[in-house]
């Protein structure tokens, strides 16, 4: 793969997509290394193959690399505007790269003319039914790497992450390797791997590797700015029927996190095989947990009830974090077995509400 980055990658790939639609193949192969300066829209019934391809966001832009065709349109927030059957397939070395951090964060987004933080996702799919993303590496994501809102019937697999591990101390000295006691010094905060938000269901996530500054896999059923903005009238808000398998990551927060608060339901989640790969990590010190369900902190108006968080299976977990499993809030029909800990790791932090 040629590492010399070619400008105007967004226009080039958009043109290749248009050609594939016109010739009715609905399949485009992209090779080479390109600078991305604006989000590329992928239409329904389309397969984009990244073959030995490096796509890097331009310095200073606030943009995703890929979105679905009707993302952030009036039609895309209705059931009539659902995009269907979109695939991004990596072959050889396929990299989505956030490049240099642009300074946009959860603390300053939508202030002083800045855009919303979700412009920093590498991939942001909203209201998509039927999707596949596999065989790619995500590097230096500027916030969450892959984000899905009101998406269904999807597959995410064979994805590797390497988040930014840069920190800057009070004197302005730059160093690498993040620490809990110096969290404020971390440059790119909340750099998750994969996030499933409100309305996501019937999705499989498997074979995930690498390092994430925050959660590697997060299922977060909240009603935040993001969900309000991309809400699809007529679709259920539950996160449900999710299968998560073979997660082998170094995660500063959690390898897998489940969280719902308020009236949003989170249920029928199957987790099998979570392996903490952080031993001797150059990126981070000990993580917080292998699997987190719920949180004592409030991200919504109230904790979820047991009728809102239920039918969760967690099995075959190996952790060297502070805790293997943490539980908070209310839940029912929770099954856990096959949990192993390295010396010093506590098996369970149970803060459930009785």
C-alpha positions as CSV (number, residue, x, y, z in Angstrom):
1,X,0.0,0.0,0.0
2,X,1.3,3.4,-0.9
3,X,1.4,5.5,2.2
4,X,1.6,8.8,0.3
5,X,-1.8,10.4,0.9
6,X,-3.6,11.7,-2.1
7,X,-5.8,14.8,-1.6
8,X,-9.5,15.0,-2.5
9,X,-10.2,11.4,-1.5
10,X,-13.9,12.2,-0.6
11,X,-14.6,13.4,-4.2
12,X,-12.8,10.5,-5.7
13,X,-14.6,7.8,-3.7
14,X,-18.0,9.5,-4.2
15,X,-17.3,9.5,-7.9
16,X,-16.5,5.8,-7.8
17,X,-19.7,5.1,-6.0
18,X,-21.7,7.1,-8.5
19,X,-20.1,5.1,-11.4
20,X,-21.0,1.8,-9.7
21,X,-24.6,2.9,-9.4
22,X,-24.8,4.0,-13.0
23,X,-23.3,0.7,-14.3
24,X,-25.6,-1.2,-11.9
25,X,-22.8,-3.2,-10.3
26,X,-23.4,-1.3,-6.9
27,X,-19.9,-2.4,-5.9
28,X,-16.8,-0.3,-5.8
29,X,-13.2,-1.2,-4.9
30,X,-11.0,1.5,-3.5
31,X,-7.2,1.1,-3.2
32,X,-4.5,3.5,-2.2
33,X,-4.1,6.2,0.4
34,X,-6.4,9.3,0.5
35,X,-7.1,12.4,2.5
36,X,-10.8,12.6,3.5
37,X,-12.2,16.2,3.9
38,X,-15.9,15.6,4.0
39,X,-18.2,12.6,4.8
40,X,-18.7,10.0,2.0
41,X,-22.4,8.9,1.6
42,X,-23.0,5.2,0.9
43,X,-26.4,4.4,-0.7
44,X,-28.6,1.4,-0.1
45,X,-27.8,-2.0,-1.6
46,X,-24.1,-1.0,-2.0
47,X,-20.8,-2.7,-1.2
48,X,-17.7,-0.6,-0.8
49,X,-14.5,-2.7,-0.7
50,X,-11.3,-1.1,0.8
51,X,-8.5,-3.1,-0.6
52,X,-5.0,-2.1,0.8
53,X,-6.6,1.3,1.4
54,X,-5.7,4.1,3.9
55,X,-8.3,6.8,4.5
56,X,-7.2,9.6,6.8
57,X,-9.2,12.6,7.9
58,X,-7.8,15.9,6.9
59,X,-6.3,18.1,9.6
60,X,-8.7,20.5,11.2
61,X,-11.9,19.1,9.7
62,X,-15.0,18.1,11.6
63,X,-16.3,15.2,9.6
64,X,-17.0,11.5,9.5
65,X,-15.4,9.4,6.9
66,X,-18.5,7.4,6.0
67,X,-22.2,7.9,6.6
68,X,-25.3,6.3,5.0
69,X,-27.0,8.1,2.2
70,X,-30.0,9.6,4.1
71,X,-28.0,10.3,7.3
72,X,-29.0,13.6,8.9
73,X,-31.7,14.4,6.4
74,X,-35.4,15.0,7.1
75,X,-36.3,11.8,5.2
76,X,-33.6,9.8,7.0
77,X,-35.5,10.5,10.3
78,X,-38.5,8.6,9.0
79,X,-39.2,5.0,8.3
80,X,-39.6,5.9,4.6
81,X,-36.0,7.0,4.6
82,X,-34.4,3.9,6.0
83,X,-31.3,2.9,4.1
84,X,-30.8,-0.8,3.6
85,X,-28.0,-3.4,2.9
86,X,-24.8,-1.3,3.1
87,X,-21.4,-3.0,3.4
88,X,-17.9,-1.7,4.0
89,X,-15.4,-4.6,3.5
90,X,-11.7,-4.4,4.2
91,X,-9.3,-6.6,2.2
92,X,-5.6,-6.7,2.9
93,X,-4.7,-3.6,5.0
94,X,-7.7,-1.4,5.2
95,X,-7.4,1.6,7.6
96,X,-9.8,4.3,8.7
97,X,-7.6,7.0,10.4
98,X,-8.7,10.0,12.5
99,X,-5.3,11.6,12.0
100,X,-4.4,14.7,14.0
101,X,-6.9,15.5,16.8
102,X,-9.1,18.5,16.0
103,X,-9.9,19.6,19.5
104,X,-13.7,18.9,19.3
105,X,-14.8,17.2,22.6
106,X,-18.0,16.5,24.6
107,X,-17.1,19.5,26.7
108,X,-17.0,22.1,23.9
109,X,-19.2,20.6,21.2
110,X,-22.1,22.8,19.9
111,X,-20.5,25.8,21.6
112,X,-18.9,28.9,20.0
113,X,-19.8,27.7,16.5
114,X,-18.4,24.2,16.9
115,X,-20.4,21.2,15.5
116,X,-21.8,18.3,17.5
117,X,-19.3,15.8,18.8
118,X,-20.6,13.0,16.6
119,X,-19.0,14.7,13.6
120,X,-15.9,13.0,15.0
121,X,-17.1,9.4,14.5
122,X,-15.1,7.6,11.7
123,X,-18.3,5.9,10.7
124,X,-21.8,7.1,11.7
125,X,-24.8,5.1,10.5
126,X,-28.3,6.3,11.4
127,X,-31.6,4.5,10.5
128,X,-29.9,1.6,8.5
129,X,-31.5,-1.8,8.2
130,X,-29.0,-4.4,7.1
131,X,-25.3,-3.5,7.2
132,X,-21.9,-5.1,7.4
133,X,-18.5,-3.6,8.4
134,X,-15.6,-6.0,8.6
135,X,-11.9,-6.4,8.0
136,X,-10.9,-2.9,8.9
137,X,-8.4,-1.2,11.3
138,X,-9.5,2.1,13.0
139,X,-6.6,4.4,14.1
140,X,-6.6,7.5,16.2
141,X,-10.3,8.0,16.3
142,X,-11.2,11.5,17.4
143,X,-14.1,10.2,19.6
144,X,-16.1,6.9,19.2
145,X,-14.8,5.2,16.1
146,X,-17.9,3.4,14.8
147,X,-21.3,4.7,15.9
148,X,-24.8,3.3,15.2
149,X,-28.2,4.9,16.0
150,X,-31.5,3.2,15.1
151,X,-29.7,0.5,13.1
152,X,-30.8,-3.1,12.8
153,X,-29.8,-6.5,11.3
154,X,-26.1,-5.8,11.2
155,X,-22.7,-7.5,11.4
156,X,-19.4,-6.0,12.8
157,X,-16.4,-8.2,12.7
158,X,-12.7,-8.6,12.4
159,X,-12.1,-5.0,13.5
160,X,-8.9,-3.7,15.2
161,X,-8.5,-0.4,17.1
162,X,-5.6,1.7,18.1
163,X,-6.8,4.8,19.9
164,X,-4.7,7.9,20.6
165,X,-2.7,7.4,23.9
166,X,-1.3,11.0,24.0
167,X,-1.4,13.0,27.2
168,X,-0.2,16.5,28.0
169,X,0.9,17.5,31.5
170,X,0.5,20.8,33.3
171,X,3.8,22.1,31.9
172,X,2.7,21.2,28.3
173,X,4.9,18.1,28.1
174,X,3.6,15.4,25.8
175,X,3.8,11.8,26.9
176,X,2.2,8.5,25.9
177,X,0.5,5.9,28.1
178,X,-2.7,7.0,29.9
179,X,-3.3,6.8,33.6
180,X,-6.5,7.0,35.8
181,X,-4.8,9.3,38.3
182,X,-4.0,11.8,35.4
183,X,-7.2,11.5,33.4
184,X,-7.5,15.2,32.8
185,X,-4.2,15.1,30.9
186,X,-5.6,12.6,28.2
187,X,-5.8,14.4,24.9
188,X,-8.6,12.5,23.2
189,X,-11.2,11.4,25.8
190,X,-14.0,8.9,25.4
191,X,-12.4,7.3,22.4
192,X,-14.6,4.1,22.3
193,X,-14.4,1.5,19.6
194,X,-18.0,0.5,18.7
195,X,-21.1,2.2,20.1
196,X,-24.6,0.9,19.6
197,X,-27.1,3.6,20.7
198,X,-30.9,3.9,20.9
199,X,-32.9,1.7,18.5
200,X,-30.2,-0.8,17.6
201,X,-31.2,-4.5,17.5
202,X,-30.3,-7.8,15.9
203,X,-26.6,-7.1,15.6
204,X,-23.6,-9.4,15.9
205,X,-20.2,-8.0,17.0
206,X,-17.3,-10.4,17.0
207,X,-13.5,-10.8,16.6
208,X,-12.6,-7.3,18.0
209,X,-9.0,-6.5,18.9
210,X,-6.7,-3.6,19.8
211,X,-6.6,-0.7,22.2
212,X,-9.4,1.8,23.1
213,X,-9.0,4.8,25.4
214,X,-12.5,4.2,26.8
215,X,-14.9,1.3,26.1
216,X,-14.2,-1.2,23.3
217,X,-17.9,-2.1,22.9
218,X,-20.6,0.1,24.4
219,X,-24.3,-0.5,24.3
220,X,-25.7,2.7,25.7
221,X,-29.4,3.2,25.7
222,X,-29.7,6.9,26.8
223,X,-31.7,9.9,25.5
224,X,-28.8,12.3,24.9
225,X,-28.4,15.0,22.2
226,X,-27.4,12.4,19.7
227,X,-30.5,10.2,20.1
228,X,-32.8,13.2,20.1
229,X,-31.3,14.5,16.9
230,X,-31.4,11.2,15.1
231,X,-34.7,9.8,16.5
232,X,-36.7,7.9,13.9
233,X,-40.4,8.2,14.5
234,X,-42.2,4.9,14.5
235,X,-39.1,2.8,15.4
236,X,-38.6,1.3,18.9
237,X,-35.9,2.8,21.0
238,X,-34.8,-0.5,22.7
239,X,-31.3,-1.9,22.3
240,X,-31.9,-5.6,22.1
241,X,-31.0,-8.9,20.5
242,X,-27.3,-8.2,20.4
243,X,-24.6,-10.9,20.3
244,X,-21.0,-10.0,21.3
245,X,-18.3,-12.6,20.8
246,X,-14.5,-12.9,21.0
247,X,-13.5,-9.4,22.3
248,X,-9.7,-9.3,22.8
249,X,-8.9,-5.7,23.6
250,X,-7.0,-3.4,25.9
251,X,-9.7,-1.1,27.3
252,X,-8.9,1.8,29.7
253,X,-12.6,1.7,30.9
254,X,-14.3,-1.5,29.9
255,X,-14.0,-4.2,27.2
256,X,-17.8,-4.3,27.0
257,X,-20.2,-1.9,28.6
258,X,-24.0,-2.0,28.9
259,X,-25.9,1.0,30.2
260,X,-29.4,2.3,30.1
261,X,-31.1,4.9,32.2
262,X,-34.5,6.5,32.0
263,X,-37.2,4.7,30.0
264,X,-35.0,3.2,27.3
265,X,-34.9,-0.7,27.4
266,X,-31.7,-2.8,27.1
267,X,-32.4,-6.6,26.9
268,X,-31.6,-9.9,25.3
269,X,-27.9,-9.4,25.2
270,X,-25.5,-12.4,24.8
271,X,-21.8,-11.9,25.6
272,X,-19.4,-14.8,25.0
273,X,-15.7,-14.5,25.2
274,X,-14.2,-11.3,26.6
275,X,-10.4,-11.4,27.0
276,X,-8.5,-8.5,28.6
277,X,-5.4,-8.2,26.3
278,X,-3.8,-5.3,28.3
279,X,-0.8,-7.2,29.8
280,X,2.3,-5.1,29.3
281,X,0.4,-2.6,27.2
282,X,2.4,0.5,26.1
283,X,-0.8,2.5,25.8
284,X,-2.5,2.2,29.3
285,X,-2.3,1.1,32.9
286,X,-4.8,-1.3,34.4
287,X,-8.3,-0.9,33.0
288,X,-11.4,-0.6,35.1
289,X,-13.5,-3.6,34.2
290,X,-13.9,-6.4,31.6
291,X,-17.8,-6.1,31.5
292,X,-19.9,-3.3,33.1
293,X,-23.7,-3.5,33.4
294,X,-25.2,-0.2,34.6
295,X,-23.5,2.6,36.4
296,X,-23.8,4.4,39.8
297,X,-23.3,7.8,38.0
298,X,-26.4,9.3,36.4
299,X,-26.4,9.9,32.7
300,X,-30.2,10.1,32.4
301,X,-33.1,11.1,34.6
302,X,-33.1,7.9,36.7
303,X,-31.7,4.4,36.9
304,X,-33.4,1.8,34.8
305,X,-35.8,-0.7,36.4
306,X,-35.6,-4.4,36.2
307,X,-38.4,-4.3,33.6
308,X,-36.0,-2.2,31.4
309,X,-32.8,-4.2,31.9
310,X,-33.2,-7.9,31.5
311,X,-32.1,-11.2,29.8
312,X,-28.4,-10.7,29.8
313,X,-25.9,-13.5,29.6
314,X,-22.2,-13.0,30.2
315,X,-19.9,-16.0,29.9
316,X,-16.2,-16.8,29.4
317,X,-14.6,-13.7,30.6
318,X,-10.9,-13.3,31.5
319,X,-9.9,-10.0,33.2
320,X,-6.8,-8.4,34.6
321,X,-8.6,-5.0,35.2
322,X,-9.6,-3.7,38.6
323,X,-12.8,-5.8,38.3
324,X,-14.0,-8.6,36.1
325,X,-17.6,-7.6,36.3
326,X,-19.4,-4.5,37.7
327,X,-23.1,-4.3,38.2
328,X,-25.2,-1.2,39.1
329,X,-28.9,-0.3,39.0
330,X,-31.7,-2.8,38.6
331,X,-31.9,-5.8,36.3
332,X,-33.4,-9.3,36.0
333,X,-32.6,-12.6,34.3
334,X,-28.8,-12.0,34.5
335,X,-26.7,-15.1,33.9
336,X,-22.9,-15.1,34.5
337,X,-20.4,-18.0,34.4
338,X,-16.9,-18.8,33.3
339,X,-15.4,-15.7,34.9
340,X,-11.7,-15.8,35.5
341,X,-9.4,-13.2,37.0
342,X,-5.7,-12.6,37.1
343,X,-4.1,-12.2,40.5
344,X,-5.2,-8.9,42.1
345,X,-8.4,-8.6,40.0
346,X,-11.6,-8.6,41.9
347,X,-14.3,-10.9,40.5
348,X,-17.3,-8.7,41.1
349,X,-18.3,-5.2,42.1
350,X,-22.1,-5.5,42.8
351,X,-23.8,-2.1,43.4
352,X,-27.3,-3.2,42.2
353,X,-30.3,-1.5,43.8
354,X,-32.3,-4.0,45.9
